[in-house]
Amino acid sequence: MIKHLRYKMKVALSSAYKQVQPLVMNFQGEIKARDPFYTRKVVFVMGATGTGKSRLAIDLATRFPAEVINSDKMQVYKGLNIVTNKVTEEECQSVPHHLMSFVDPDSDFTATDFQNHTSMALQSIYSQGRIPIIAGGSNSFIDALVNDNPEFQLMYDCCFLWVDVSSPVLQSFVSERVDRMVRAGLVEELRNMYDPEADNNRGIRRAIGVSEMDQYFRAEATADDQTRTGLMEAGIAKIKENTCTLAQRQLQKIRRLNSLWNRSMHRIDATEVFLKQGKPEAYEVWERLVAGPSTTIVGQFLFDEQPMGFPVSPDTTIPSIISAPVPMAAVAAATH
C-alpha cells in the first residue's frame, strides 16, 4: 500500500521535481546526482532541554555537508535570545540554521506552521545537495511532522538521535545554566520587553521566564530593596523549577515516541559528559560518548553501510572518511 501511494505521489510530483537532481556524497567523498524520487534522508537530534542537542547538531553539521533546522517552538520567535537559550553566532560555527528568530514575537507559531516552513527548508537544503538536521526540544512539533504528515512519511527516511542525561544530573545542570543566563543578562532582557498588559499565553511570552518574573517587574519600581531581592530570587527559583518540569515532560514525550519509532531511534547517554564539565577531559568524553557514536550512526544511515538499530558502544570507531571534529571551544562552556 505504501509503495503504491509513493508511486502515485512520484507521478503527481514529477513535473515539479523533474529539474531537480539532488547531490549526495558517498563514503569515497564523491558527489553525484540521484534520482529525484529516492526517499530523502533526515536526521533528528532530540532530547530534553539542556541535554546538548544544539551542540551535537552543530558538531554533526561540521562533519557532514549539513544544515540545521530548528524545532524549538520558542526559538522560532525574534528576540529573547538569552531567555530562549539560542545558540550564538560563534557557537553556530558558520553552520546555516533555519527557522530561527524569524517569527513576530506576538504571533502564534503552530505545529502546522512548523510543518509548512520545515517543508520549504528541506527543499532548500536538498537543492544544495546538503543534509538536513532537525534539532530542538519541541517534541510536539516533531510528532506532528513525522506521525501526522502523510507526505512526510512517504518522502523521507528518518534517523533519530536521542541525547539523554540522567534526571538528577540534568536538574543540577539546568539550575546552573539558569544562573549563567542571569549573569548573561536574562533579567535585563525580560525587563526590556515587559508589558503589564500583555498576554503571556501568546507568542514568545509563553517562554519560561516571562510569567515567572512578572511579580518582580510589577513591584520593581515601588518596592524596597529587600522586597525586590526576594521577588527576584523567587522568580529565578521558579524559572529553574519550571525548566526542570519541562525537561521531565519532554522526556516522557520522547519515551512515547521511542516506543513508536523503535529501531529508528538511538539513545545517546551524555550523563558522563555533564559530570566531567569543567574538567580537562570533558571534550574527550563528549567525543567518545556522544559525538563519535552519533557520527558513526549518521554516517551509516546516510550511506547505507549497515541496517539501522544496531547497538553502539562508547568505543565505536568513527570511520576514517568522516572529517575530524572541529575544536568546539565556543560551545564547550555552554551546552545547549
C-alpha positions in Angstrom: 0.0 0.0 0.0 2.8 2.4 1.0 4.7 1.6 -2.2 1.6 2.2 -4.3 1.0 5.6 -2.6 4.6 6.5 -3.0 4.4 5.6 -6.8 1.3 7.8 -7.2 3.0 10.7 -5.4 6.0 10.3 -7.7 3.8 10.6 -10.7 1.9 13.6 -9.3 5.0 15.5 -8.4 7.0 14.6 -11.5 6.6 18.0 -13.2 7.7 19.8 -10.0 10.8 17.7 -9.5 12.0 16.8 -13.0 14.5 19.7 -12.9 15.9 18.6 -9.5 18.8 16.2 -9.3 19.9 16.2 -5.6 23.6 15.8 -5.0 24.7 13.2 -2.4 28.1 12.3 -1.1 29.2 8.7 -0.8 31.9 7.3 1.5 34.6 8.0 -1.0 33.7 11.6 -0.9 32.2 11.6 -4.4 29.3 13.9 -5.2 26.8 12.5 -7.7 23.3 13.1 -8.8 20.5 10.8 -7.8 17.0 10.0 -9.0 14.8 12.9 -7.6 12.3 10.3 -6.3 14.6 8.5 -3.9 13.5 8.6 -0.3 15.3 11.6 1.1 17.0 11.3 4.5 16.6 13.5 7.5 18.5 13.4 10.8 16.7 14.4 14.0 18.5 15.3 17.2 16.2 15.2 20.2 16.4 15.4 23.9 15.1 17.2 27.0 16.1 20.8 27.5 19.8 21.3 28.3 21.0 17.9 27.2 23.2 19.1 24.4 21.0 18.9 21.3 22.3 22.1 19.6 25.9 21.2 20.3 25.5 17.8 18.8 23.6 19.1 15.7 26.3 21.6 15.1 29.0 19.0 15.7 27.4 16.7 13.1 27.0 19.6 10.6 30.7 20.2 10.7 31.4 16.6 9.8 28.8 16.2 7.1 27.6 18.6 4.4 24.6 19.6 6.6 22.4 22.4 7.7 20.3 22.7 10.9 16.5 23.2 11.1 15.4 24.5 14.5 12.5 22.7 16.1 12.3 24.7 19.3 8.9 26.4 19.4 10.3 29.4 21.3 13.5 29.9 19.4 11.5 30.5 16.2 10.5 33.9 17.5 12.5 37.1 17.2 14.0 38.3 20.5 14.7 36.9 24.0 17.9 35.2 22.8 19.1 34.6 26.3 15.8 33.5 27.8 15.2 31.0 25.0 18.9 29.9 25.1 19.5 30.4 21.4 22.9 29.4 20.0 25.2 32.4 19.4 26.8 33.2 16.0 30.1 31.9 17.4 28.6 28.7 18.6 27.0 28.1 15.2 30.4 27.7 13.7 29.1 29.0 10.3 26.6 26.2 10.1 23.4 27.6 8.5 20.4 27.5 10.8 16.8 27.6 9.5 13.6 28.5 11.4 15.5 30.6 13.9 14.4 34.1 15.1 12.1 34.8 12.1 8.5 34.9 13.6 6.9 38.0 15.1 7.1 37.6 18.9 3.4 38.5 19.4 2.1 35.9 16.9 1.4 32.2 17.5 3.5 29.7 15.6 1.7 26.4 15.4 2.7 22.8 14.6 1.1 23.3 11.2 3.3 26.4 10.6 6.3 24.3 11.6 5.4 21.6 9.1 5.0 24.1 6.3 8.2 26.1 7.0 10.2 22.9 7.6 9.0 21.5 4.2 10.4 24.7 2.5 13.6 24.5 4.4 14.1 20.8 3.5 13.7 21.6 -0.2 16.1 24.5 0.1 18.7 22.2 1.8 18.2 19.4 -0.6 18.5 21.7 -3.6 22.1 22.5 -2.5 22.9 18.8 -2.1 23.1 19.0 1.6 21.7 17.1 4.6 19.0 18.4 7.0 19.5 18.0 10.7 16.3 18.9 12.6 17.2 19.8 16.2 15.2 21.1 19.1 13.2 20.3 22.2 9.6 20.8 21.0 8.7 17.2 20.5 5.0 18.0 19.7 6.4 19.7 16.5 8.4 16.6 15.6 5.4 14.4 16.4 3.2 16.3 14.1 5.8 16.4 11.3 6.7 12.7 11.4 3.5 11.0 12.6 0.7 13.2 11.3 2.0 14.2 7.9 1.4 11.5 5.3 3.5 13.4 2.7 6.5 13.5 5.0 6.1 9.7 5.7 6.1 8.9 2.0 9.0 11.2 1.1 11.5 10.9 3.9 13.6 8.3 5.7 14.5 9.4 9.3 17.2 8.7 11.8 16.5 9.8 15.4 19.3 10.6 17.9 18.1 10.9 21.4 20.5 12.7 23.7 19.7 11.6 27.2 21.1 12.7 30.6 20.1 11.2 34.0 17.4 13.4 35.7 19.4 14.3 38.8 22.4 15.3 36.8 20.3 17.3 34.3 18.4 19.1 37.0 21.6 20.2 38.6 22.9 21.4 35.2 19.7 23.2 34.4 19.9 25.1 37.7 23.5 26.2 36.9 22.5 27.1 33.4 19.8 29.5 34.6 22.4 31.1 36.9 24.6 31.6 33.9 21.7 33.1 31.9 21.0 35.5 34.7 24.7 36.6 34.7 24.5 37.0 30.9 21.6 39.4 31.2 18.3 37.4 31.4 16.6 39.8 33.8 17.5 42.9 31.7 16.3 41.1 28.5 13.0 40.4 30.1 12.7 43.9 31.5 13.1 45.4 28.1 10.1 43.5 26.8 8.0 43.7 29.9 4.4 44.9 29.4 2.0 44.5 32.3 -0.9 44.5 29.9 0.5 41.8 27.5 -1.0 38.3 27.2 1.7 36.0 28.5 -0.1 33.0 26.9 0.7 34.2 23.4 3.8 34.0 21.2 7.2 34.3 22.7 5.7 35.4 26.0 5.0 31.8 26.7 8.7 31.2 27.2 9.8 30.2 30.6 10.9 33.3 32.4 8.3 35.8 31.3 5.5 34.9 33.7 7.9 33.8 36.4 9.4 37.3 36.6 6.1 39.2 36.3 5.6 39.9 40.0 9.2 41.2 40.3 8.7 43.7 37.4 5.4 44.8 38.7 6.9 45.7 42.1 10.4 46.8 41.0 9.7 50.5 40.8 7.9 50.8 44.2 9.2 48.0 46.5 12.0 48.4 48.9 15.4 46.6 48.3 14.6 43.6 50.5 11.3 43.0 48.8 12.8 43.4 45.3 15.6 41.0 46.1 13.1 38.4 47.5 10.9 38.7 44.4 13.8 38.4 42.0 15.1 35.3 43.8 11.7 33.8 43.9 11.3 34.4 40.1 14.6 32.8 39.3 13.8 29.8 41.5 10.5 29.4 39.7 12.4 29.5 36.3 14.6 26.7 37.5 11.6 24.7 38.8 9.6 25.1 35.6 12.5 24.3 33.4 13.1 21.0 35.3 9.4 20.3 35.0 9.6 21.0 31.2 12.5 18.6 30.9 10.5 15.8 32.6 7.6 16.4 30.2 9.9 16.3 27.2 11.4 13.1 28.4 8.0 11.4 28.8 7.1 12.5 25.3 10.4 11.2 23.8 9.9 7.8 25.5 6.4 7.6 24.0 7.8 8.4 20.5 10.6 5.9 21.1 8.1 3.2 21.6 6.6 4.2 18.2 9.8 4.5 16.2 11.6 1.7 17.9 14.7 0.8 15.7 14.9 4.2 14.1 15.8 6.0 17.4 19.2 5.8 19.0 19.6 6.8 22.7 22.9 8.5 23.4 23.7 8.7 27.1 25.5 12.0 27.8 25.4 11.8 31.6 29.2 11.3 31.9 29.8 14.4 29.8 27.9 16.5 32.3 29.7 15.0 35.2 33.0 16.0 33.6 32.1 19.5 32.8 34.8 22.0 33.6 37.5 19.3 33.7 40.2 18.8 31.1 38.8 15.5 29.9 35.3 16.9 29.2 35.8 17.3 25.5 37.4 13.8 25.1 34.4 12.3 26.9 31.9 14.2 24.7 33.7 12.9 21.6 33.9 9.3 22.9 30.4 9.0 24.2 28.3 11.4 22.2 29.8 13.0 19.1 31.8 9.9 17.9 29.0 7.3 18.2 26.5 9.8 16.7 28.8 10.5 13.8 29.0 6.8 13.1 25.3 6.3 13.3 24.6 9.2 10.9 27.2 8.0 8.5 25.8 4.5 8.3 22.3 5.9 8.0 23.2 8.2 5.1 25.4 5.8 3.2 23.5 2.6 4.0 26.6 0.9 5.4 24.6 -1.1 7.9 20.9 -1.6 8.9 19.7 0.9 11.4 19.1 0.0 15.0 22.4 -1.6 15.8 23.8 -1.2 19.3 26.5 1.5 19.7 29.2 1.1 22.4 31.2 4.0 23.8 34.3 2.7 21.9 32.7 2.8 18.5 35.3 3.9 16.0 34.5 6.8 13.7 35.0 5.8 10.0 38.2 7.4 8.6 36.3 9.0 5.8 34.5 11.3 8.2 36.3 14.5 8.9 37.9 15.0 12.2 36.0 17.1 14.8 36.4 20.8 14.6 37.5 22.2 18.0 34.5 23.4 19.9 35.9 25.9 22.4 33.0 28.2 21.8 30.4 25.5 22.8 32.3 23.6 25.4 31.5 26.1 28.1 27.8 26.2 27.4 25.8 23.0 26.4 22.5 23.8 24.8 
